[in-house]
Each structure stands twice: as structure tokens, then as C-alpha cells.
């Protein structure tokens, strides 16, 4: 028997299956998806690989075929359906097969089980009391403490006996051999949220919710595989729809994946699901320990869980009976992977569902242009959910022109309107959320004499000043003390520009010293569990103001929040990205949706330097349709997705001259390959938006086209061209953006 194996090396030139002989003693253990070790290359270096197929004939002569060394007992195997998905991702997103397999296997290595031992009495209480008295008389104090604890508690943990009672392991073994105690050891499932024990009953659905759930559940009941988009404004009750449909899915013997865009949403979402579905809920995210991730993964694989909740990686949960994939806040950019394979969770979810006969539900108050275009074209069934649940009404919106504030001599980050609203909410004991999409103390440090800005020596980005006086690069982590003189011209006129969340927190404390302030950004919640604790604190009403970045505006539901302040609404408007208008609209609309979700009327204050921009105006009016029409006209005119497809060819090297030379040669090859100007448009080469990161330089070539199939078909030819032009030290990656 022979096996086709993808070796664990993500190099384009060797990205193909290699044939190996299966030793007779391994034939029963080697199937598609099995992790193995094999000798590779002329030196026969033993490396890991994955079997992607098994057959009884080889296409090459037997004397050229090497034997598999062994099966990797400590590595997880990948299911055959996931291998099919990996093969599709390789072609669709231009990665190697090895990278795609690793992506589809979110937990690669096995972790030893965590066992918990408990000690109980193996004799009657009278015998135990007699043994205790005898131990006291003979001054066997450790045994006396053990007997006394068992008499009082009936059962104790082995760790408690060793650490608290100071009983040695030798004494425990002796007592067990004498038949005085019984030690029971069981495996413990590692994972957070064990403190959630209360249960919720399903609420009464509104007529609008019921209409959507009944339509989708009817399709599920009749075995109709379809995909859906639920376009429901913030606070309209989309999560209740998801849970109701998931409940039907589980009742029919199927399993469901619930994707959320941010780890910050995990606590609220998971707690709602555990209160509804109990222990059948599993979670997957990068904040879990290795042991926790492995246990949650195995619960899914062994059929001990029916629902997997988490960000992007949860999409690859090893469910055998997958019936439904839900992507909440589907518009979020965090569903797009930045590393190879540069996939979008929406596209992979639709493909996995088609492979496994499952359905996909996309939900958002601000659908991505891609999803809404698919819905308008009939590729997704569109449902619209209007109005908020309960007695909640839409908040009032106040649009503040910060240019006018400057004319009024207000140079702070708080407009007069926002100050008035904050004071009013503090007086009424209501909560406030302030959103600024910029962490740190100050955006940058610059010289007012020569104009130079302090940049990271390893990355082509400005460094951010933090409150402790250190400047930090948020890309590579490099830090240095704030300079007192300009390193370029020696001037003492060097100061800060802009403001981050740390600076705003400081200003809030000065203006409203009586307010209890919480700051939530990636700097303040690095410690494991700190994010959940911050949200719990705010939920319990132990803070008046929650200040933060994007992570506070997505999906959270705090009924006592009646004021949301968006401090710089247009901060993302002029980023070097064709989706900048869409990102700005989404952020403003999502942040606005956090206000007035309870019975109290809400208010949103949007501060901007560009109040006439269509993205800002549309978001303030909650006019998605108007924004969609204007943004799509721009995308069609420029040939940007979803009107077309874009291929980004990313090139990187540690040597700037080598990269520039390669990029110039390769661009000519690309232009010759895509010479049909009616179908393809080649742009570049150009420096990437982040030209230098961690001492590595980046350049990019874009190819735009309305012919997606034609562009993807060129992938293999492009790889060959890259190999022909390549020089040592240049890495080339492909990313389709559609």
C-alpha cells in the first residue's frame, strides 16, 4: 500500500503530494488525514506530513519510494471532509496545501488529560472516629488531620490534602493500602465559564422573529439546504433567532457552529448560550490555554458538544453531523485572515456547508457589500428584521462638527454637546460608552521645528506614546523611552500629536473625578480573563464610563447604557483601503447601536471633522440602503469587490534592493501574462501600505478583473513565473480579495 503525503514545509516549489510506502505494520493505522513522519529530501531528514490519499499502486518506480517512518501519536488527525475543504482553500486563496491543512486543524497536537483525584473514607464513620482518636494519642498529627477532614467533609481533594493538610503522598498510599481511604481519579474537562450554572427559558419571539425562524426551520425540517442573510438593526433580537434555529437543528440530531467576530464578545455570547443549552456548548478561541483548546476540540470530536462558539478558528470544529453555521456580525473585518491562506470565514463557511449538506446564516445590522450583493442577486435568502425588541427605541443622534468646536476655542476631545450629555448621565446614574479607535496615550511624537516623526526602526510606522513615558510600536513590540530632543535636528521643540485611549482616560478623570472609569483596549486586557472581568464589572454597574476601541462597540448589550460618544468618527475614513468608507459606516452604526437597548431612551453623539461625508451621514441616519447604493456606484466605477475581484501579489524581503529588483522583473511578467486589458488591469509594483514590518520590506502588485474564474485559473502559471524570477530571500504570497 502507498500513501500520498503533503510534507510539513510551506514552500511553493515543493507544494505537491509525495508518494511513500506504508509498512505492513502501519497499514491498518494509515488513512487519509493521518499525521505521519517521513524521510524527505536527499539527506533523508525526518519531518512530519499528512496523508491525503491511500492506494495500492504507485505512479513511480518502487526503488524511488521511501517508507513512512511512523504515525505521529501525539498529533491530531484531520477528517477527510476537512481535507477536501483544505484542497479548495489552497486553490481559492493561493496558499500551499500544507498551510491549508494546518488552518483546517485548529488544534494540531494532543495534550495530556488533566486528572482530578478525590479522597473519601473506605470505612464507617465510627471506625474513622476511632482511627482519629488513636492518631491523636500516638501524635500522628498528619493522619489525624486527614481523618478529621474526612469526618467533617466526607470527601476532600487530593491536592487539598497535600497542600493544606500537609499530608504526604506516602501517608496517602499507606492509608489506601490499609483500606482506610479510597482515592478516586477522574479526567477534568478544562475550559472557562464553569461558574455559569443558571438556566434560561426561551423568550417569546416577536412576530418578525417568528416569521424568520419558521421559514428557516421549515427548510431544515424538509431537508432543504439553503443559505440566508438576516439584515436586522442593532437590538432587533438576531441572537434569539439564532438560538431558536440552533435548538431545532440540535433536536434533529445535527450540530451547529456559531461564529462571533471578537474574543471580547465571547463572555456575553457564551453565557447566553450556556444558560439556554447547558453543557452541550463548547468554545474555541486564542485566549484559551493549550490544554483548554485541546479539551474543547475533543469534546466536539467525540460528540460531547453540539454547539461550537468562537471567532474564525471555530469554523473548523471537527463536527461529524454539521447542520448549521451561523456567522454573527458577518460584516466584521476580523473574519478575514491576514496570514496564508488569506481566507474569509464567510466564503469558507459557504463551502464547508455545501460539502457537508449544512446551511449558513449570516447576520448583521450593517451587512458587508459582498453579502448584500449576493442577497440581491438571489444567492442568499434575505430576511429583514425591523425595530428593536421589548420597549427599546432608537437613540437620538447628535452630529457634531469638530471644526466648529475649534472655532469656539474648545481644543479638548470632548465637544460641548458631549460634555453636557456625560454630566447629565452621571447625575442620573446611567452608564456611558465612549469609543475611540486608537489605543495608547498619544498617536505620535513629532518635532515642531523640522517636522520629523519618531518611527519604529524596524517598521515603517510611527511609534505610539504610552502613559509610562515609553514609545511602543504596535506591530513588532519594539519600545524605547520618549526622546527629550529631536533625534533628527536636535531641537527641543518635540511634542505629542493626537490622542489615544490612555490620554482620554486621563482627561476623563480630570474633568469628572467622581466617575468610575474602565478602559478596554488590547493593552489593558492582555492578562487572561481580564477582558471578561472588565465586561462583568461594567455589566454589574460598578463603573459609569466604559472607554475603549473597536472591541467595545460590537454586539455588547448593556441595558443601562444610555449615552454613546464616538470621539473621532472619521478616524478610519482615510486609511489606504478601498473599504475605508464601509468600515467607517459600520463602526459608527455599530457603536450607535449600543445606546438605549433597555427601557430608557438613548443618545449618540458623533464627533467628526467631515460631517458631509456620505458614510458619516448615512450611519447617523441609519440609512444602509442609501449608503449601499452610493458605495456600490464607487466600487463599480473603480472595479473593486464585489463589483470585481482583486488579486494581491505580496512580495517581501529583508533586503530592500533585492525586493525592488525582483518586484520590477516580476511586474513585467505579470503584465505579459495579463495582457488582455479588457479583462485584467495590473497595478504596481508599489510599496505596501505598511512598507516595513519587523525589519522586513513589503511590496505589492494588484490585478483587478471582473472575470473571477479567469483570474483564479492563472494561479499556477503565476507561481511558475514567480519561481522563474525569484531570487534568494524573496517571499511571494497571493491573496484573492472578492
Protein Blocks (a to p, Z undefined) as FASTA:
>chain_A
ZZdddddbdcfklgccddddddfklmmmpcghiacdddedjkopacddddfbdcfbdfbd
fklpccdfbdcfkbccddfklmmmmmmmmmmnopafklmmmmmmmblbdcdddddddddd
fbdfklmmmmmmmmmmnopaklmmmmmmmmmnopacfklmmmmnopafklmmmmmmnoma
ccddddddedehklpmbdcddddddfklmmmmmmmmmmmmnopacdddddddehilpmmm
mmmmmmmmmmnopacddddfbfklmmmmmmmmmmmnommbccddfkbcfklmmmmmmmmm
nopafbdcddfklmmpccfkbcbdcdehklbmklpcfbdcdddfklmmmmmmmmnopacd
dddfbdcfklmmmmmnopaccdddedjehjbdcdddddddfklmmmnopabfbdfklmmm
mmmmmmnopacdddddbecjbfbdcdfklopacddfkbccdcdddfkopacdfknopacd
ddfbdfklopabbcdedjdfklmmmmmmmmmmmbccddddfklmmpghklmmmmmmmmno
pafbdcddfklmgopacfklcbdcdfblmlmmmcccfklmmmmmmmmmmmmmmgoklmbd
cddddddfblmbmklmmmmnopaklmmmmmmmmmmmnopafkbccdddddddfbfklmmm
mmmmmmmmmmmmmmclklpccedjdddfblbgghiacdddddddfblmlmmmmmmmmmmm
mmmmpcehiacdddddZZ
